[in-house]
Amino acid sequence: MTMPPVVVGVDDSVDARSAVLWAAEEAMLAGTSLLVVHSPALPLAAPAGHLGAALRASDDVGRSVLDSATALARARQPQLVVKSLLSHADPIQALIDVSVEAQLLVLGARTALTGDVSMLSSRRVTVSAHAHCPVLLLGPVSTFSPPSMVSRIVVGAGTTRAGRAAVAFAAAEAARRDVPLHLLRLEPPAHPAQPASAEAPERRSQAEQELAGEAAALRHERPDLVVLAERVCGEAVEVLPAYSDSSTILVVGCHHSDDHWSTRLGPVATSVVHRNRGPVVVVGHVWNQDGQSPDGRPALPAYRLGLAQR
């Protein structure tokens, strides 16, 4: 069975070039193909009788963006199979649609999006909230480094469905890259009236045993995986972004919404997406490894997504 591709959304920005370079190397690492997606800006207005010409001109610009992106990917990874898709859907919806067929969706700091910084962050949140595969969000271009420079995977231990999916994805990524998995157990800070040193010994012991049990289970499943477990005191929305840097992939679980109008990721994932300095992967479903959508249904063919393949 054909492996689902790595997908990257592009526009004509420097950030999109960084996303293409990352995605190309990621696809080679995963042993799969790369799919480059672009939605050209549609003309806001055109003289009477000239709408068709305006749309064709828009498509020509879009194809030029795709040609540049695919050429960049092939130059970086000559053995990589690279395909492209030109969508006439809204950029956000195009990325959400094509994620049904993907194993990973890669976005740059402003890939395929336009507007000010706050709007860019909110749109990345929207894509992450509705994507059907994990979404890798790169940090600023100034902090960019290729996937080969990643030296660890960091994930917060979690008991929710999304949290367990995030840990499973992080463990698989760490094993595939042959780097350590850093498993964090986040605990709320002590009340000001109760110093941290006053923590009941039995409570501390139970928390340590639970974390050790999670780490042992991961090592049992993947004997060659190095798992570093650590208890960290602090609020997750403050602690996790501090682990985001160019040599670390930070993995977070999110609330995946079926409500088309919802952009709710959850406070932790939202904080990380808005403040990431390095690559962050947002996981809302078990990742797509077998060519099926996360609920087990066959992936939608490209023609069902309103996309034109080249």
C-alpha positions, 0 to 999 in steps of 0.5 A: 500500500502506498504511504501517505505523503508529507504535505506542505502548504506554500505561497511565495514567502521566505517562510514557505521556502523554509517549509519546503526544505523541511518537508522535503527532508522529512518526506525522505526520512519517512520514505514517502513522497512530498505533495506541495499545495498552493491556493492562488489569490482569487481576483477581488474584482474584474471588468465585465467580461474579463473574469475568465482572463483574471482567473487564468492569470491567477492560476498562472501565478499559482502554477509559478509558485508551485513550480518554484517550490517543487524545483526547490524540493527536488534540488534539495532531495533529487531522489524524492518524488514530488507532486503538486496540487493547485486548489481553488478553495480557501487556503485554510480549507484546502490544507484541511481537506488535503490533510485527510490523505497526509501523514504530516502537514508542514507549515511555515511561519506564514505559509499559504496565509496572508495578513498581520502576525496575530491573524497568521497565528490564528489561522495556523490555529484554525488549520491545526484544530481541523486537520486530519493528520499531525501538523508541524509548525515551523518557527521564525525563519531566523531560527530555522534548521533542517530536520537532520539537526533535531536532537530530541523530541519533547512531549508532555505526558497526558491521559487524554485521548489527544495526550496519548496520541501525542505521546505515541507520535512523539515516541515514533518520531524519536525512534525513527530519528534515533534521538532521545524522547523527553517525557515531561510530567507537568504539575501545577505550582505549589500554592504560595502559602504551601512551599513546594518542599511541603509536598506530601512524600506519598503524593510525590512518590505516587507521581514519580511511580506513574511517570516511571511507569509511562517511561517503562511502557514506552521502553518496553514497546521500543527497546532501542528508544532512549526515554528521559522522564522529568517532573516539571513544576509549573503551568503547561502554558508557560513551561512547554513553550520554553522547550521550543527551539531549533534543535527540538521538536515539541509535540503537543496534543490538541482538542480536534474539533468537528465544529467547522466554526471552532478554532479551539485547540485547548489552552496549552496547544494554543499557547505553544502555537503562538509562541513557538521558536522551533518546530512544533507538532500539533496532534489531534488524532492518531497519525495517518500511517496506512492511507486511511483517515483517522476514523478508519475510512478510506482517504478521499481521492484528490478529485473529491477535494477540489484540487487539480494535480500536476 
